[in-house]
Amino acid sequence: MKKFGKLIFILCLVAVLAVTVAACNKKGEENNGGGGGTLYGITMPSSDIYTIGGEVPESATEGTTITFTVTLNDPENSAILGVTVEPTFDASYDIASNDGTYSFVMPASPVKIIIDARAYEEVLSDGGLTFMTSNPTTITVNGGNDMTWGGPNGTQLINVWEFGLAFVWGNTSNLSPRSYVTSSNEDVIPADAISDIKEGSKSSGGLISSASFYIDPAKINPGTTWLEIYLKSNNTSSDGTLFVKITVLPEGGSVEVETWTETIVFDIASGIDMDEVWFGVTDNDYASNTGTEERQQFMPGEYTYEDGEVSIEIEYVVGHEYSVSVGIGNTGNSYELGEGVSGGGSYQDGILTFNREGASVTIIVYNEIWRP
């Protein structure tokens, strides 16, 4: 009987211990490693976008500093948008970052580390919104493809990299203020280098079908980044999101473009004195980092005039739009050449044909248009 009484006492003691352990496990695990205190679990994420480095334990006691690194596996085409710890707690425990190294102080509760990462793929058209093909995707520090008013108080013309957007949204009279352009790598293109989105000109009915924004080349740095471009109509349900990879070259850097040597032929009306007649061709999509000319000028004696025709040879950047100007002395008129010969090589036949006034014709300049 005495032995049985001892057995009952031992079983009761085990039961009490089991209840105590169960109570501990509701909050954490008792640290029996010699340091004392309760261990709280740490949940780490995993992804094929990034790799986590450092020795992160599965659990730690309150007040322990946890440090780890996050490295992108393809840094040119992905980005870390944020690293947080959940649940949120007192600010003294907030996560801190330093060039890819993150740390936080363990609270008195289990935590889950959240890594917001994105892998980018090019999207140039979405929901009727289009990134114009003439836009540059390789730009340079202190370069530009256009000019706008900027500088102190907006009173100075500055070089910019301008980007055009087109959309087919019926009945759109203006854009929503929710429209935006962001950069995935602000070390390359910071937020303050990107202008607000500017609406294009309105039709006679008060509708718009285009917009633009620019990047300040004085505020950017060499590298690669992805632009996320979101446009939304303010008075329709239409919207679209584009993703474009932008490469920034150091100042003076250049990018190769395909060029053709083309001939433009002008049919000159009889009775015109050619001694002071000049011709100019301007690249409307000129970019400073292509090594090409923005304007090609042909003065008397620099072109061929024979049998009432003037022939000039130009360097044509494939896909660019051009305009031509013709004049006598200090006077002249300009004519848009439309989309040029971006359609293909069939135009390389010695006479360059452009789109003008909706028709594909060889440029003909009549004396009543430009005679002074």
Secondary structure, 3 states (H helix, E strand, C coil): CHHHHHHHHHHHHHHHHHHHHHHHHCCCEECCCCCCCEEEEEECCCCCCEEEECCCCCEEECCCEEEEEEEECCHHHEEEEEEEEECCCCHHHCCEEECCEEEEECCCCCEEEEEEEEECCCECEECCEEECCCCCCEEECCCCCEEEEECHHHCEEEEEEEEEEEECCCCCCCECCCCEEEECCCCCCCHHHECCCEECCCCCCCCCCEEEEEECHHHCCCEEEEEEEEEEECCCCCEEEEEEEEEEECCCCCCCCCEEEEEEEEEECCCCCHHHEEEEEEECCCCCCCCCCCEEEECCCCCEEECCEEEEEEEEECCCCEEEEEEECCCCEEEECCCCCCCCHHHCCCCCEEEECCEEEECEECHHHHCC
